[in-house]
Amino acid sequence: MIPVTKPFLPAEKDFRDYVKGIWQRQWLTNNGPLVNSLELKLKEYLDLKYLLYVSNGTIALQIAIKALDLEGEIITTPFSFVATTSAITWQSCKPVFVDIDPNTLNIDPEKIEAAITPRTTAILATHVFGNPCNIYAIQAIANKHKLKVIFDAAHAFGVRYKGHSIFEYGDVSTVSFHSTKLYHSIEGGAVFTRNPDVLRKMALMRSFGYSGIDTFSEQGINAKNSEFHAAMGLCNLKYVDKILQRRKYLYQQYKLRLKGFNVEFQHIENPDDYNYAYFPVIFPSEELMLECKAALELEQIYSRRYFYPSLSSLPYVEQVPMPICDSIASRILCLPLYHTLTTAELDLICRVLLRTQRFGKLKAASTNSFNREIVPHIKSKLNQKAVRN
Ligand SMILES: *Cc1c(COP(=O)(O)O)cnc(C)c1O
């Protein structure tokens, strides 16, 4: 079975060593030493001055919206994970969707101004699949109309853009360290800002608004994370360069093998460093995408319709047609990509796709002949590998 993603696991002994320390100290949560150490190491690794480790990437967005005192309308992208929109509605703000650029899959800055009203307070954009938004264009519009900017950088760990960590941009950026992300702490996330006042506010909000033992200076929530989660984050940070390297290799292998395949790839906006977080392919039609997905599933290969459906069709928002996003969302598929995916498995995935496209409609019979002719060869290779391991 080839899943669409697999969580990275560090050496078990590394984690156990940290757990031993937790037992010795008997300090389990509430800004413990491992949380502090993880925050320091992340700042060092990412070359950042400020960050706060929080319990997940969703609450990171909610705290960002709250700390910036946003109300009214927030301009956002319909092509993202559901938390990008639900964080807005959760804070009783209204998401106003702006369609995406069909090449970058990010919010189209050229369409933002037309969506601004007197009630607009912010732009919340996602660096989709780690691909940097047109940050300067978005920031220029925000400056002109006195709007705040939040970047949902959940996919963008390790991305650098124009000499800075991508997390430095916007009034606040957020990330997720969920197990499915390329760098994770089982559950977890972080908020980033360059503004010390906003940082202070978010730090208070993270822990119920406590400003002293019995004093509260903000309305807060519980967005803290535990020593166990921080321990996993510390373990995984040692491997992150290796993970990034492996993903880059696999991403390039996919691109090479799918050269003759009638699909489009996401156009990546020239970051200094990219993280190859996902491998999305955009099919010419939903029909072909579904055929390919089914053909992969016959081989027990699981891809994912990511992101589908458009967030502008959620039942709790004002539903509006977003022609580009709706079209892309119906035709896009993310292929398996994780650091232990083997080249033989990647070969198998690409062959299934190429064959499905070449021979048109998926028929059980032709799939069986394919299995007889081509797959045994690859399967035997996989088996050899399994034996070796
Ligand atoms: C994963 C993800 C989130 C939410 O992060 P969690 O840590 O799972 O809460 C938010 N936005 C995007 C774009 C994501 O992919």
The ligand as a Gaussian input file, in Angstrom:
#p B3LYP/6-31G(d) Opt

LIG

0 1
 C       -2.797000      21.769000       8.065000
 C       -3.311000      23.098000       7.724000
 C       -3.876000      23.970000       8.684000
 C       -4.229000      23.519000      10.062000
 O       -3.195000      23.058000      10.833000
 P       -3.494000      22.058000      12.062000
 O       -2.170000      21.991000      12.761000
 O       -3.904000      20.753000      11.463000
 O       -4.561000      22.656000      12.904000
 C       -4.209000      25.255000       8.308000
 N       -4.038000      25.687000       7.046000
 C       -3.534000      24.879000       6.087000
 C       -3.327000      25.442000       4.721000
 C       -3.180000      23.561000       6.377000
 O       -2.729000      22.757000       5.417000

